[in-house]
Amino acid sequence: MNSTRAGWATLVTILVAAGLFGFATAQNYPTKQPVRLVVPFAPGGTTDLLARVISTKMNATLGQTVIVENKAGVGGAIGASEVAKARPDGYTLLMSSVSTMATNPAINPSTPYDPNTDFAHIINVAATPNVIAVHPTFAGKDYKSFAELLIKEPKAHSFASAGNGSVGHLLGELYKNAIKVQMTHIAYRGSGPALNDAVGGQVPIVIDNLPTALPFITEKRLIPIVVAAPRRLSQLPNVPTLTEVGLPAVNRMSFLGVSAPKGTPPEIVEKLNAAIKAALADPSVKERIESMGAIVVGGSAAEYQKQVRDELEIYLRAVKEQGLKPD
């Protein structure tokens, strides 16, 4: 009997000690390096650029090195899945996005993670406007003539996106449903190839994030028709928003944030949220993000968690209404 009690006492002591140790580790985080920030896309895209902008400032705030690692593939699912399965200790983070947390899971039932339950979402870093743009030879060069042409010839045109399940793809589907046309979707393996073919005239219309499309628009190799943004953009003051043209339900920006594996201690989530907010408050970081055509957001972990949940629901409805299937 005494040995049994002694055994239970030892077990309780171990469990308590483990809990206290875990609490102390969370309080002292980070105590080792590096902190990995996984970008689930290839280098050079909007997600990658934003990760590198904030990681430099996070180094100073956290007192440990934050390194960016690119783990591309399957519309971001490979990198996101790796982070979902990582230890929830704050040393493996994900540069999450509307693609990995909403549009791709909405169209792909086999996505190997649940955006709502497999992550502790930390912060919405920035929002990126989306743009519908056309090749300079396209007949409709402003929104009125563009929409009239699509309605007049509802099956005659096609649009490019960064891939099946990308935000450009699903935004195009929302747009098609809103104005009752049947444009053909052409899926590419990333924004770069989609934009290159649009610029080359192989496909007349492209829907993409503004930061990646803006250089081609600035060079007048693409003509912007309409943007998904809360207001007109300083970079494109003459281009209306989708709300202005009567389509508020389609007026959806892309979000880019930071997430951790589920089970990450709240103390670590709050420390990371504070560190990223400090980075976003730096004038040089804010200026760099805005120069890309993005909008600094910030906010709480709870707000980002809610946004992921709401956006996923919106795109799940779009997929169901349009009868979309994965490639």
C-alpha positions in Angstrom: 0.0 0.0 0.0 2.8 2.4 0.9 4.6 1.6 -2.3 1.5 2.3 -4.3 1.0 5.6 -2.6 4.7 6.4 -3.2 4.3 5.5 -6.8 1.3 7.8 -7.2 3.1 10.6 -5.4 6.1 10.3 -7.7 3.8 10.4 -10.8 1.9 13.4 -9.5 5.2 15.2 -8.8 6.5 14.4 -12.3 3.3 15.7 -14.0 3.3 18.9 -11.9 6.9 19.4 -12.6 6.4 18.9 -16.3 3.5 21.4 -16.3 5.6 24.0 -14.4 8.5 23.3 -16.8 6.3 23.9 -19.8 4.9 27.1 -18.3 8.5 28.3 -17.6 9.6 27.5 -21.2 6.7 29.5 -22.6 7.4 32.4 -20.3 11.1 32.5 -21.3 10.5 31.9 -25.1 12.5 32.0 -27.2 15.6 30.5 -25.6 17.1 28.8 -28.6 17.5 29.5 -32.3 16.5 29.6 -35.0 12.8 30.3 -35.2 11.7 28.9 -38.6 9.1 30.9 -40.6 7.9 28.5 -43.4 6.7 30.1 -46.6 4.6 27.4 -48.5 5.4 28.9 -51.9 8.4 29.5 -54.1 10.8 32.5 -53.5 9.9 35.8 -55.0 6.1 35.8 -54.6 4.1 38.1 -52.4 4.0 35.7 -49.4 7.8 35.2 -49.6 8.6 38.9 -49.8 6.4 39.8 -46.9 7.9 37.0 -44.7 11.4 38.4 -45.4 10.3 42.0 -44.6 9.0 41.1 -41.2 11.5 38.4 -40.2 14.4 40.9 -40.1 12.6 43.0 -37.5 11.4 40.0 -35.6 15.1 39.0 -35.1 15.7 42.1 -33.0 12.4 42.0 -31.1 12.7 38.3 -30.1 16.4 38.3 -29.6 16.8 35.1 -31.7 17.3 34.5 -35.4 14.1 34.1 -37.5 14.9 32.3 -40.8 12.6 32.0 -43.8 12.3 28.6 -45.4 10.5 28.0 -48.7 8.5 24.7 -48.8 6.5 25.0 -52.0 4.0 22.6 -53.6 0.4 21.6 -54.0 -1.0 25.1 -53.7 0.9 25.7 -50.4 -0.4 22.5 -48.8 3.0 20.9 -48.4 4.5 23.7 -46.3 1.3 24.3 -44.3 1.0 20.5 -43.6 4.6 20.4 -42.3 3.9 23.2 -39.9 0.6 21.7 -38.7 2.5 18.5 -37.7 5.5 20.4 -36.1 6.0 20.6 -32.3 3.9 23.4 -30.9 6.8 25.2 -29.2 6.9 28.4 -31.2 10.0 27.4 -33.2 8.2 26.4 -36.4 5.8 29.0 -37.8 3.8 29.3 -41.1 3.4 32.3 -43.3 -0.3 31.6 -43.8 -2.5 33.1 -46.5 -6.0 33.1 -48.0 -4.8 30.4 -50.4 -3.5 27.9 -47.7 -6.3 28.7 -45.2 -9.4 29.3 -47.3 -9.4 28.9 -51.1 -7.3 25.8 -51.5 -8.9 23.9 -48.7 -12.3 24.9 -50.0 -11.8 23.3 -53.3 -9.6 20.4 -52.2 -11.4 18.1 -49.7 -8.2 16.1 -49.4 -6.2 19.0 -48.0 -4.1 17.3 -45.2 -5.0 19.8 -42.5 -8.0 21.7 -41.1 -7.4 25.5 -41.2 -9.7 26.0 -38.2 -8.4 23.3 -35.8 -4.8 22.4 -36.8 -3.3 25.8 -36.2 -3.0 28.6 -33.6 -3.4 31.6 -35.8 -1.2 34.5 -34.5 -1.7 37.6 -36.5 -3.0 39.0 -39.9 0.2 40.8 -41.1 -1.2 42.4 -44.2 -4.0 42.4 -46.8 -3.2 42.5 -50.5 -5.7 43.8 -53.0 -6.5 41.7 -56.0 -6.8 42.9 -59.5 -8.5 41.9 -62.7 -6.2 43.0 -65.6 -6.2 42.5 -69.3 -3.7 42.5 -72.2 -3.4 45.9 -73.9 -5.0 44.4 -77.1 -8.2 43.4 -75.2 -11.2 45.3 -76.4 -12.5 46.2 -73.0 -10.0 48.6 -71.4 -12.2 50.0 -68.6 -14.6 48.3 -66.3 -17.8 49.3 -68.2 -16.6 48.1 -71.6 -15.0 45.0 -70.0 -18.2 43.9 -68.3 -20.3 44.7 -71.3 -18.1 42.6 -73.6 -18.1 39.6 -71.1 -21.9 39.8 -70.9 -22.3 40.1 -74.7 -20.0 37.2 -75.3 -20.5 35.1 -72.1 -18.6 32.0 -73.2 -15.9 33.5 -75.4 -13.3 34.6 -72.9 -10.8 33.0 -70.6 -8.9 34.1 -67.5 -5.6 33.0 -66.0 -4.8 32.5 -62.3 -1.9 31.2 -60.2 -3.5 27.8 -60.0 -6.6 25.7 -59.3 -7.8 26.8 -55.9 -5.8 30.0 -55.8 -7.4 33.2 -54.7 -7.4 34.4 -58.3 -9.3 31.3 -59.4 -12.0 31.6 -56.8 -12.3 35.3 -57.1 -12.9 34.7 -60.8 -15.6 32.2 -60.0 -17.3 34.6 -57.6 -17.1 37.3 -60.3 -18.5 34.9 -63.0 -21.4 34.0 -60.8 -22.1 37.6 -59.9 -22.4 38.9 -63.5 -23.7 35.5 -65.0 -20.9 34.8 -67.5 -19.0 31.6 -68.2 -15.3 32.6 -68.7 -13.0 29.6 -69.0 -10.4 29.3 -66.1 -6.8 28.5 -67.1 -4.8 27.4 -64.1 -1.0 28.0 -64.0 1.6 26.8 -61.6 2.0 30.1 -59.9 1.5 33.8 -60.4 4.7 34.2 -62.5 3.7 31.9 -65.4 0.1 33.2 -65.3 1.3 36.8 -65.6 3.9 36.0 -68.2 1.2 34.4 -70.5 -1.2 37.3 -69.9 1.6 39.8 -70.8 2.5 37.7 -73.8 -1.1 37.7 -75.0 -1.6 33.9 -74.7 -4.6 34.5 -72.3 -6.5 37.8 -72.4 -7.4 38.2 -68.7 -5.6 37.6 -65.5 -6.7 37.7 -61.9 -4.0 38.0 -59.3 -2.6 39.7 -56.2 -1.8 43.3 -56.9 1.8 43.1 -55.6 2.8 40.6 -58.2 0.8 42.2 -61.0 1.7 45.8 -60.3 5.1 45.9 -62.0 3.5 44.8 -65.3 0.7 47.3 -64.8 3.3 50.1 -64.1 5.1 49.1 -67.3 1.7 49.3 -69.2 2.1 45.6 -70.2 -1.2 44.9 -68.5 -4.2 47.2 -68.1 -6.0 47.1 -64.7 -9.8 46.9 -64.9 -11.0 46.7 -61.4 -9.6 46.0 -57.9 -10.7 44.1 -54.8 -9.9 46.6 -52.1 -11.7 48.7 -49.4 -11.1 51.9 -51.4 -9.3 53.1 -54.5 -5.6 52.6 -54.3 -3.0 55.3 -54.5 -1.1 53.3 -57.1 -4.2 53.0 -59.3 -6.4 56.0 -58.5 -8.4 55.7 -61.7 -9.3 52.1 -61.2 -12.6 51.4 -59.4 -13.1 48.8 -56.6 -15.6 45.9 -57.1 -17.8 47.5 -54.5 -18.0 50.7 -56.7 -19.1 48.7 -59.7 -21.9 47.1 -57.6 -20.2 43.8 -56.6 -19.4 44.1 -52.9 -19.6 40.3 -52.4 -16.7 39.9 -54.8 -14.7 42.7 -53.3 -12.4 40.3 -51.3 -8.8 41.0 -50.6 -6.2 38.4 -49.8 -4.8 38.0 -46.3 -1.3 37.1 -45.3 -0.5 36.2 -41.7 1.5 34.1 -39.3 0.3 30.8 -37.8 1.7 28.1 -35.5 0.8 24.5 -34.9 -2.3 23.8 -32.7 -1.4 23.5 -29.0 1.2 26.3 -29.1 1.0 27.9 -25.6 -1.0 31.1 -25.4 2.0 32.9 -23.9 4.1 32.1 -27.0 1.2 33.2 -29.3 1.0 36.5 -27.5 4.8 37.1 -27.6 4.8 36.4 -31.3 1.8 38.6 -31.9 3.6 41.4 -30.0 6.8 40.9 -31.9 5.2 41.0 -35.3 3.1 44.1 -34.3 6.4 45.8 -33.3 7.8 44.9 -36.7 4.8 46.3 -38.5 5.0 49.6 -36.4 8.5 50.2 -37.8 8.2 53.0 -40.5 10.6 51.2 -42.8 8.6 48.0 -42.7 5.3 49.8 -43.2 6.7 51.7 -46.2 8.1 48.5 -47.7 4.9 46.6 -47.4 2.8 49.5 -48.8 5.3 49.9 -51.7 4.4 46.3 -52.6 0.7 47.3 -53.0 -0.3 45.7 -49.7 -2.0 47.1 -46.6 -0.6 46.6 -43.1 -3.2 45.0 -40.8 -2.0 43.7 -37.4 -4.7 42.9 -34.8 -5.1 40.2 -32.3 -4.8 36.4 -32.5 -8.5 36.0 -31.9 -9.3 38.4 -34.8 -7.1 36.4 -37.2 -8.6 33.1 -36.1 -12.1 34.5 -36.8 -11.0 35.8 -40.2 -9.6 32.4 -41.3 -12.9 30.8 -40.2 -15.1 33.4 -42.0 -13.0 33.4 -45.3 -13.0 29.6 -45.5 -16.8 29.6 -45.1 -17.2 32.1 -47.9 -15.1 30.1 -50.4 -16.7 26.8 -49.4 -20.0 28.3 -50.5 -18.5 29.6 -53.7 -17.1 26.1 -54.5 -20.5 24.5 -53.8 -22.5 27.1 -55.8 -20.2 26.8 -58.8 -19.7 23.0 -58.6 -16.0 23.3 -58.6 -13.7 20.4 -58.4 -9.9 20.0 -57.8 -7.7 19.3 -60.8 
